[in-house]
Amino acid sequence: MSKKDGEATSTEAPEATEKKGREKKKTTCIEDLPGIGEGSASKLRDAGYDTLEIIAYSMSSELAEASGIGEGTAIKAINAAREALEMGYESGDAVLQRRKNIGRITTGSKELDILLGGGVETQAITEAYGRYSSGKSQLAFQLSVNVQLPKDKGGLEGSVLFLDTENTFRPERIVQMAQAKGLDPETVLKHIFVGRSYNSDHQMLLVEKAEEIVKKNNVRLIIVDSLTSGFRSDYMGRGQLAERQQKLNKHLHALQKMADMHNVAVYVTNQVMDRPDILFGDPTAPIGGNVLAHQSTYRMYLRRSKEDRRIAKLVDSPNLPDGECVFRCTSDGLADME
């Protein structure tokens, strides 16, 4: 072989390598991710990280802790998962097309549905705050029934994950509302999965462990009643305020992540306090500060009026104007004024 021939042969090697790189195996499962072998994949699945979507939405620190891999390897795996799912920039019309997959759950009141742009939306956190007996928990019970309705009747034909932090869940009330809708109460209750939390850490843990229930039982609605009760009692005084807000922020992001990944609606109730510096007007202010205000997609202020009437005010929304409506809390559930 001449030197010339040898030079020709050597120039083919980089081209072959480049072609091989272009024909690299497509990432379709977690074993295809860099640094993730069979052992690491098994640990990830046991911890609930069993799809590329879940890994792509995760933080490197939590992924490393769950699988026992180094944080550098976890970063590479997460980036590869995001690249495979094309989680980069997209055009506005593509976002609009994707938002057509969003579902809405009727509240039982047409006026309240209009205020919320058609009902309680999936892939979003809807917060309702107000004093006691303002209708926050009643709306939670009504949504728990309505989400199980057919889509043409305002439901999503799905189940409910109900996180009860104040011991307010009452199956008897669900039975009343289900019967009023012509549904079998026993079937409705079987599709509501209730978790009773006793402090803020337990509350956060229940959300973190909810992944399996959401996937196996077609959960389309997550309710937290109430969101701030445990945090308010566990962290008292200004000295603990920063830690409380950091944990609340993490909890809210976990709920939003669940909403995005599984196309579920999240409805949370919130407590209030009276602001002594307000001399004129309504002194009522929601708990949670700016952390909760920024993370809630839709924010409603509920207050009680005469008899069974309730007033809902839309305080914040990314796409809807501020407004108010009046609805009723009857023995059969939420309804419009006659």
Summary of the structure (lengths in Angstrom):
residues: 338
radius of gyration: 24.7
end to end distance: 97.6
largest distance: 101.3
contacts: 1041
relative contact order: 0.13
helix: 47%
strand: 20%
